[in-house]
Each structure stands twice: as C-alpha cells, then as structure tokens.
Amino acid sequence: QVQLVESGGGLVQAGGSLRLSCAASGRTISSYVMGWFRQAPGKEREFVAGISWSGATNYADSVKGRFTISRDNAKNTMYLLMNNLKPEDTAVYYCNVGPWFGRGTQVTVSS
C-alpha cells in the first residue's frame, strides 16, 4: 500500500506559476512510473504528465512546453512545475503511482 499526499495547489492569476509536490510513503516508489492527472468540474479525469523510474517524461499536448514533471527518488517525492498557467488549467490535480492516487490538490487560475 502506498499513501500519496499532494501539496502546492492554490489560486494564481493567468500567466503565473505553481509547483505541486507529491510525497509518497508506505513503500519505496523508485521503480514505479509516476504521474499527474487532473479533473476539472464536470469533466473526466485526464492525464497531465508522467515520468518513468529512469526519468523519461511525457506530457499531454495541452501542457507541453509549460509544465515540467520531475522526481526525487531519494525523497520518495514527485513534482510538477506549472508555468504560464491558463484558466483552463483549473482543476483538482492528483498524484498517481501504480494503482494508487492521492486525494488531490486544487489549482485555480483566474483570468
């Protein structure tokens, strides 16, 4: 069992930046693919970014060039740096490791 706790969400103006963190506990997650998902009101949860154990990354087209995913295996932590935020990025952001999801952190971008 893995527990995931997201932090770093908040309210920001369009064009601003936020850095989300995901702290994992319960087992070492260095061998797992990790990722971020988000869910906006009235919409399905969608993939945002993923990172392999070796650091290979992939992104949804909507965030390419603006978001950067990274991980620190020594700290059992994953990050999502979000730059040039847009109102359409408003959502609850969820950390994912294997079959596990965190409870999410709210990101709200005002226009």
FENKA-V803432 format. One record per residue. N is the residue number from 1. RES is the residue in three letters. BURIAL is 1 if it has 16 or more other C-alpha atoms within 10 Angstrom, else 0. D_FIRST is the distance of its C-alpha to the first C-alpha in Angstrom with 1 decimal. Layout:
n=N res=RES burial=BURIAL d_first=D_FIRST
n=N res=RES burial=BURIAL d_first=D_FIRST
This chain:
n=1 res=GLN burial=0 d_first=0.0
n=2 res=VAL burial=0 d_first=3.8
n=3 res=GLN burial=0 d_first=6.8
n=4 res=LEU burial=1 d_first=9.9
n=5 res=VAL burial=1 d_first=13.4
n=6 res=GLU burial=1 d_first=16.5
n=7 res=SER burial=1 d_first=20.0
n=8 res=GLY burial=0 d_first=23.5
n=9 res=GLY burial=1 d_first=24.6
n=10 res=GLY burial=0 d_first=28.0
n=11 res=LEU burial=0 d_first=31.5
n=12 res=VAL burial=1 d_first=33.5
n=13 res=GLN burial=0 d_first=36.8
n=14 res=ALA burial=1 d_first=37.2
n=15 res=GLY burial=0 d_first=37.5
n=16 res=GLY burial=0 d_first=35.2
n=17 res=SER burial=1 d_first=32.0
n=18 res=LEU burial=1 d_first=28.6
n=19 res=ARG burial=1 d_first=25.7
n=20 res=LEU burial=1 d_first=22.2
n=21 res=SER burial=1 d_first=19.3
n=22 res=CYS burial=1 d_first=15.6
n=23 res=ALA burial=1 d_first=13.8
n=24 res=ALA burial=1 d_first=10.3
n=25 res=SER burial=0 d_first=8.6
n=26 res=GLY burial=0 d_first=6.0
n=27 res=ARG burial=0 d_first=7.2
n=28 res=THR burial=0 d_first=10.4
n=29 res=ILE burial=1 d_first=10.8
n=30 res=SER burial=1 d_first=14.4
n=31 res=SER burial=0 d_first=14.6
n=32 res=TYR burial=0 d_first=13.0
n=33 res=VAL burial=1 d_first=15.4
n=34 res=MET burial=1 d_first=14.9
n=35 res=GLY burial=1 d_first=17.0
n=36 res=TRP burial=1 d_first=18.5
n=37 res=PHE burial=1 d_first=19.6
n=38 res=ARG burial=1 d_first=22.0
n=39 res=GLN burial=1 d_first=23.5
n=40 res=ALA burial=1 d_first=27.0
n=41 res=PRO burial=0 d_first=28.7
n=42 res=GLY burial=0 d_first=29.7
n=43 res=LYS burial=0 d_first=28.1
n=44 res=GLU burial=0 d_first=25.3
n=45 res=ARG burial=0 d_first=22.2
n=46 res=GLU burial=0 d_first=23.3
n=47 res=PHE burial=1 d_first=22.2
n=48 res=VAL burial=1 d_first=23.4
n=49 res=ALA burial=1 d_first=22.5
n=50 res=GLY burial=1 d_first=20.3
n=51 res=ILE burial=1 d_first=20.1
n=52 res=SER burial=1 d_first=19.4
n=53 res=TRP burial=0 d_first=18.4
n=54 res=SER burial=0 d_first=22.1
n=55 res=GLY burial=0 d_first=22.9
n=56 res=ALA burial=0 d_first=24.5
n=57 res=THR burial=1 d_first=24.5
n=58 res=ASN burial=1 d_first=25.4
n=59 res=TYR burial=1 d_first=26.4
n=60 res=ALA burial=0 d_first=27.6
n=61 res=ASP burial=0 d_first=31.4
n=62 res=SER burial=0 d_first=31.6
n=63 res=VAL burial=1 d_first=30.1
n=64 res=LYS burial=0 d_first=31.4
n=65 res=GLY burial=0 d_first=33.4
n=66 res=ARG burial=0 d_first=32.2
n=67 res=PHE burial=1 d_first=28.4
n=68 res=THR burial=1 d_first=26.9
n=69 res=ILE burial=1 d_first=23.3
n=70 res=SER burial=1 d_first=22.3
n=71 res=ARG burial=1 d_first=19.5
n=72 res=ASP burial=0 d_first=19.6
n=73 res=ASN burial=0 d_first=17.3
n=74 res=ALA burial=0 d_first=18.6
n=75 res=LYS burial=0 d_first=17.4
n=76 res=ASN burial=1 d_first=14.1
n=77 res=THR burial=1 d_first=15.9
n=78 res=MET burial=1 d_first=17.4
n=79 res=TYR burial=1 d_first=20.6
n=80 res=LEU burial=1 d_first=22.9
n=81 res=LEU burial=0 d_first=26.5
n=82 res=MET burial=1 d_first=28.5
n=83 res=ASN burial=1 d_first=32.3
n=84 res=ASN burial=0 d_first=35.1
n=85 res=LEU burial=1 d_first=33.1
n=86 res=LYS burial=1 d_first=34.7
n=87 res=PRO burial=0 d_first=34.7
n=88 res=GLU burial=0 d_first=33.0
n=89 res=ASP burial=1 d_first=29.9
n=90 res=THR burial=1 d_first=29.4
n=91 res=ALA burial=1 d_first=26.1
n=92 res=VAL burial=1 d_first=22.6
n=93 res=TYR burial=1 d_first=20.6
n=94 res=TYR burial=1 d_first=16.9
n=95 res=CYS burial=1 d_first=14.6
n=96 res=ASN burial=1 d_first=12.7
n=97 res=VAL burial=1 d_first=10.5
n=98 res=GLY burial=0 d_first=10.3
n=99 res=PRO burial=0 d_first=9.5
n=100 res=TRP burial=0 d_first=8.1
n=101 res=PHE burial=1 d_first=10.9
n=102 res=GLY burial=1 d_first=12.0
n=103 res=ARG burial=0 d_first=14.7
n=104 res=GLY burial=1 d_first=17.5
n=105 res=THR burial=1 d_first=20.6
n=106 res=GLN burial=1 d_first=24.1
n=107 res=VAL burial=1 d_first=26.6
n=108 res=THR burial=1 d_first=30.2
n=109 res=VAL burial=1 d_first=33.0
n=110 res=SER burial=1 d_first=36.5
n=111 res=SER burial=0 d_first=39.5
